[in-house]
Amino acid sequence: MTPSDLEAVKTRQQAAWSSGDYAIVGTTLQIVGEQLCESLDLRPGARVLDVAAGNGNASLAAARRWASVTSTDYVPELLERGRERAGAERLDISFRTADAEALPFTDHSFDVVVSTFGVMFTANHDRAAGELLRVCRPGGKIGLANWTPDGFIGEMFRILGRYIAPPPGTRPPPQWGSLARIEEMFAANADIQAERRVFNFRYRSAEHWLHIFRSYYGPTLKAFAALPAAAQAALEEDLLANVRQFNHAGDGTMVVPSEYLEAIIVTR
């Protein structure tokens, strides 16, 4: 895939994440940022960079532990949501618009680099991984939480791919949730510990989940918008069937466990 092709993909992805309001979904995932900071054994005073931070879940979790936090994303509107949350909690966080594939920081600027369900959506996975390594100091840590290929969200993206073909030459985002792929990108320069964890999506019903994701989650919103009515109806049914496959609530509500890979990468 040529550099210009990758730039075009990135432009479309940025437009997708700028649509809707990811923060409506993102705020429900806060517990993942908290768990990641605990797994990192994050210490007060650590210089932390949150990459593709969205509305700031991991940024907030790190700041609650008295770290010095810089929160970055290429969607300014999402950074504004994070800024509002930090202000409400009186947390001191620096916010900066930045591309995960070309981070505007010097080498070895941070003790800890984190990303929760963010960097996995970059157009060029290898370039993004290289940037995480570059800005993290030797002996520092990179902490990642990424949806696995076989979990609920991984299956959701497979369904979307049947209706809207991904750009040729790009890698599926859930590959970042594969230990083999993480080792491929990082093992030459770091030591890796990884654990599969589960986040439970809790919604009033399957239909409530679909409404939220169709209205506010960029990839789903854009997929529906690009399809004719008949295909929209089919996609809706396939997504609801995916919920029913994973749902274990048993009372009409939705409790769907979604597997993710938590990776702690210690740089050399």
Helices and strands as residue ranges (DSSP letters): H 3-18, H 22-26, G 27-29, H 30-39, E 47-50, H 57-63, E 68-73, H 76-89, E 93-97, E 110-116, G 119-121, H 125-135, E 136-147, H 152-163, G 173-177, H 179-186, E 190-203, H 206-216, H 218-226, H 229-246, E 254-267
